[in-house]
């Protein structure tokens, strides 16, 4: 019975580590009081399906302010922020679905 308990403990430990690791960009943004920390946290949920998105979010969280005009085009207003989250979510999920279909998982 100890072997089953140890395996369950290892699985739970790995799950907790992966959750903490995944939300690291949001944590960095909140600690550094990043001006777009709420948007980073919302997009961080979607990064469960895309490591490339996780890398981009980590770079954005570490970089500090987002005063570049190209970034402001997408995050300047609350309506644009909602569109950004919806667009990125749709793209990541479409990529995930395409991958699943190509691997005959769906």
FIVO-397423 format. One record per residue (C-alpha): x, y, z; residue number from 1. Coordinates in pm, 1 decimal, always signed. Each point is the difference from the previous one (the first is absolute). Layout:
<nodes>
NODE       east      north         up   lovex
NODE          X          Y          Z     NUM
...
</nodes>
This chain:
<nodes>
NODE       east      north         up   lovex
NODE       +0.0       +0.0       +0.0       1
NODE     +295.1     +233.4      +52.5       2
NODE      +94.4      -25.6     -369.1       3
NODE     -346.6     +123.5     -108.9       4
NODE      +14.1     +287.5     +247.3       5
NODE     +347.4      +96.6     -119.1       6
NODE     -110.3       -2.1     -365.2       7
NODE     -302.1     +215.9      +81.7       8
NODE     +220.1     +240.8     +194.0       9
NODE     +242.3      +27.4     -291.7      10
NODE     -284.8      +62.0     -246.6      11
NODE     -153.0     +269.3     +221.9      12
NODE     +342.5     +157.2      +48.6      13
NODE      +65.5      +11.2     -374.8      14
NODE     -345.6     +150.1      -60.0      15
NODE      +58.8     +273.3     +259.0      16
NODE     +345.1      +75.4     -144.5      17
NODE     -142.6      +29.5     -353.2      18
NODE     -278.2     +231.8     +118.6      19
NODE     +245.4     +225.8     +182.1      20
NODE     +238.3       -6.4     -297.1      21
NODE     -281.2      +82.4     -243.8      22
NODE     -118.1     +302.1     +197.4      23
NODE     +352.2     +133.0      +55.8      24
NODE      -44.3     +286.4     -253.3      25
NODE     -310.4     +121.5     +183.8      26
NODE     +180.2      -22.0     +334.4      27
NODE     +297.3     +195.6     -136.4      28
NODE     -235.9     +263.7     -140.7      29
NODE     -181.1      +39.6     +333.8      30
NODE     +322.5      +16.3     +201.0      31
NODE     +145.3     +262.9     -234.9      32
NODE     -332.5     +189.6       -9.3      33
NODE       -9.0      -22.0     -377.8      34
NODE     -261.7     +239.4     -145.3      35
NODE     -157.7     -284.8     -201.5      36
NODE      +14.8     -263.5     +273.3      37
NODE     -372.5      -81.5      -17.5      38
NODE      +21.7      -55.8     -375.6      39
NODE     +310.8     -213.6      +47.4      40
NODE     -184.0     -211.0     +257.1      41
NODE     -297.1      -48.0     -232.3      42
NODE     +223.4     -104.1     -288.6      43
NODE     +201.7     -223.4     +230.2      44
NODE     -296.6     -234.6      +34.7      45
NODE       +9.7      -61.2     -376.6      46
NODE     +372.8      -68.8      +11.4      47
NODE      -80.0     -345.4     +137.2      48
NODE      -33.4     -102.2     -366.0      49
NODE     +293.2     +192.2     -149.2      50
NODE     +357.0      +13.2     +121.5      51
NODE      +77.5     +271.8     -257.6      52
NODE     -269.6     +218.0     +157.4      53
NODE     +147.1      -70.3     +344.4      54
NODE     +341.4     +121.8     -119.2      55
NODE     -153.7     +315.5     -148.5      56
NODE     -191.1      +68.6     +322.5      57
NODE     +312.9      -50.3     +209.2      58
NODE     +192.8     +244.0     -219.8      59
NODE     -284.7     +252.0      +27.6      60
NODE      -22.0      -40.8     +378.2      61
NODE     +372.7      +48.5      +48.8      62
NODE      +28.9     +292.8     -241.8      63
NODE     -194.8     +242.4     +217.6      64
NODE     -202.0     +269.3     -173.5      65
NODE     -166.9      -39.7     -336.0      66
NODE      +38.0     +343.7     -155.1      67
NODE      +75.8     -120.2     -351.4      68
NODE     -268.4     +122.9     -246.8      69
NODE      -55.5     -349.0     -142.2      70
NODE      -76.3     -139.5     +345.4      71
NODE     -221.6     +296.4      +87.3      72
NODE     -202.4      -69.6     -313.5      73
NODE     -111.2     -328.6     +151.9      74
NODE      -14.0      +80.7     +372.6      75
NODE      -92.7     +369.3       +2.8      76
NODE     -365.2      -33.3     +101.3      77
NODE     -201.7     -257.6     +196.3      78
NODE     -193.9      -95.0     -313.4      79
NODE     +323.3      -66.8     -186.2      80
NODE     +129.6     -204.4     +293.6      81
NODE     -306.4     -224.7      -14.9      82
NODE      +49.0      -40.5     -374.8      83
NODE     +365.5      -89.2      +53.1      84
NODE      -85.0     -269.2     +254.7      85
NODE     -273.4     -139.9     -225.9      86
NODE     +223.9       +6.9     -309.3      87
NODE     +296.3     -166.4     +168.7      88
NODE     -228.4     -259.5     +159.5      89
NODE     -159.2      -79.9     -335.2      90
NODE     +337.6      -30.9     -172.8      91
NODE     +147.6     -225.2     +267.0      92
NODE     -307.0     -222.2      +15.9      93
NODE      -15.5      -21.6     -381.0      94
NODE     +363.8     -106.4       -4.5      95
NODE      -65.9     -254.2     +273.2      96
NODE     -301.8     -138.1     -189.0      97
NODE     +195.9      -18.3     -326.1      98
NODE     +280.1     -186.7     +171.7      99
NODE     -245.6     -239.2     +160.9     100
NODE     -167.6      -66.6     -334.2     101
NODE     +330.2      -56.8     -178.4     102
NODE     +100.1     -251.2     +266.6     103
NODE     -343.8     -166.6      -30.2     104
NODE      -77.8      +78.9     +363.8     105
NODE     -336.3     +157.3      -78.4     106
</nodes>
